[in-house]
């Protein structure tokens, strides 16, 4: 038992030094406009600030106004811990909801919303919501940033190849060994 | 001899009780918790469909259960000892192929989980091989699962050698490979942005290893050894020491990890957050499970163990089945905790 525990402790010590620990879970710490704010004129941009860097890709912000109208313009951009999207000039007064879904640096999707109220009607018109395209377009893939992230993580292509090879080899061996083992049990 | 014993109707119902309680406890807890933690609909944003939202936690908990079985079956040779091969070899002859089967299930589940994780990130699309490859190459979660699957496959290979050559394949090797496969799984869960990140991760790894050894050992002993009174009298006291250690380790590391993660998350105030956040409620549910385990464990340890050591018949399997059901619940809550939002 003591030998076993020693082996286990050594193994876990070795592994902890190898496995890179997960990054943390992002938390929204601020926004412009603030949640619950009352504004006389519509904001030109909505910016959400998280407690740490947001991962490139997958981030999206949508702005929904009274009656389900859509007001965001263009793609969502990510710059370190700030995620932002441009907003069209707003129209009718009322409550607007900025919904977001970003990819936390630990790889989990984080979604939520920020609500603000427009007190004086503007002159803008909502975006033409194409039928079937009810959701905001995901952030345009920023190729250089993605490549930098991928380089940090190493390629996965070879790993997949190795795994498929191992699956085939082991699958065959399992079938053969189980069959042999079974016939040995029967003759016993 | 083993074959006739195996088919005794009593043995079959015992097995159903143990496995059924464990698995259904885990599934029940994870489904109940997921209804609470599932991503809330946000206007204008696509969220994953119910198949992904519920399928992913269910697959994750099944993966955990398969891994627990593999760890338990790997520990079995060490718990049985090598003094009495006449008695232990028939048990091991059934344990070794079972370990290979569960390792296979573990590997396949880990690969399917990667597909579901990809689908979770890309709501509304069916993951293509290119998307999956991109997910694995960019995210630590995918790589962790892939590493876990690779360890499970390596285990299956070593397990096959053990099926063929018996205990000439060192038990330690199998144990180490099984634990190696277990370690990347918590890394795919939450973490906090603080200098305490590394100590919290280590505490989390200890938590996962301790609970797997405890649960897996109990499950395997009750399934494979409990019928043989003579062998049980030799084995259970030995396991009991390991279980006591695991109980202390699991409850301490669990409290440290959970409370520290909450305390270090911006905007979360303890102790109020324990009651008004999903994460806090799940943490309380899990702590409740461990608290419930203590009387079961104490009953087996202090009331039943002396009688088992005296080779008397006891209801130890029924008590263990109840304990395993609670352990299953704890595993279900654990999986929900890894994806619940702390804030």
Interface residues (C-beta under 8 A of the other chain):
Chain A: X1 X3 X4 X7 X8 X11 X12 X15 X16 X19 X20 X21 X22 X23 X24 X25 X27 X28 X29 X51 X52 X57 X58 X60 X62 X63 X64 X68 X70 X72 X97 X99 X100 X101 X103 X106 X107 X108 X109 X110 X111 X112 X113 X134 X135 X136 X146 X149 X150 X153 X154 X155 X156 X157 X159 X160 X162 X163 X166 X167 X169 X170 X173 X174 X177 X178 X180 X181 X185
Chain B: X3 X39 X40 X42 X43 X44 X45 X46 X47 X78 X93 X97 X100 X104 X107 X111 X117 X120 X121 X122 X124 X133 X136 X137 X138 X139 X140 X141 X142 X143 X144 X146 X147 X149 X150 X153 X154 X156 X157 X160 X163 X164 X172 X175 X176 X179 X180 X183 X184 X187 X188 X189 X190 X191 X192 X193 X194 X197 X198 X201 X202 X205 X206 X209 X238 X241 X242 X265 X266 X267 X339 X341 X342 X343
